[in-house]
């Protein structure tokens, strides 16, 4: 999983900067690699990108939108797993700080190599610079959408949602939970004040639920697979313990405390690294060494534990 956070200060009022960002179909004018963006409705877009010769398409959903403050999204289907948020901070009457925080899964060799050498960060930084030049040269937005999409806490666990069809296994459920965690990490990082605190509390609750299910259902099975199973499980438990300690430190801080962001960045990196290790090491081992039917029953056990029924 790759992630990036970059900011740029633009010399236009916050309303102008925000309004332009709501015009998704204008993104190819300043975003490298974006071929087209089609606005399907107020909350859904279809993207076509081409980076390093790799053609990708995906659909995205706006999960939160507050005028002049922030826009958050995540991919729903297609070639790219992607989530992020952009926030707008007024610095003066005619100056705004635009901050983009994104996480995505590089899907091909070109993207993976680019991520490893930092091209992702340089590309986002360059795109923000082009946005700055685009909006400052015009001096006004090309359009606007001032509607609001309120963020919300899901009424059902990610596991429950993904198991609606009753055919997915425990790895499918856990990967879906990882996607939601990554989305909340990006949203929390980009938020400010009370909203940052609210999102962090939601994230901490989700991580607690996720870890509880893994430690009671998943890691014991990994240990029992033999070979490097025990070592893999213990490494994941150690990583979860570090995340727990970081969460405890952050809970003692106000989101307005100057130390909050530094501690949260440590947590963000720790959680993303942990998810990457699970997706690259533990989950493939489970798929290789555990029978498909057992993986499906593990999904049911995971749901029971996370929902408090076991």
Secondary structure, DSSP 4 states (H G I P E B T S, - for coil): -EEEEEEEEESS-HHHHHHHHT-GGGGGGT-TTEEEEEEEETTEEEEEEEETTEEEEEEEEEEEEETTTEEEEEEEEES--EEEEEEEEEEETTEEEEEEEEEE---SHHHHHHHHTTHHHHHHHHHHHHHHHHHHHH-S-S------B-----SS-HHHHHTTTS---HHHHHHHHHHHHHHHHHHHHH--HHHHHHHHHHHHHHHHHHHHHIIIIIHHHHHHT-TTHHHHHHHHHHHHHHHHHHHHHHHTS-TTSTTHHHHHHHHHHHHHHHHHHIIIIIHHHHHHHS-HHHHHHHHHHHHHHHTT--
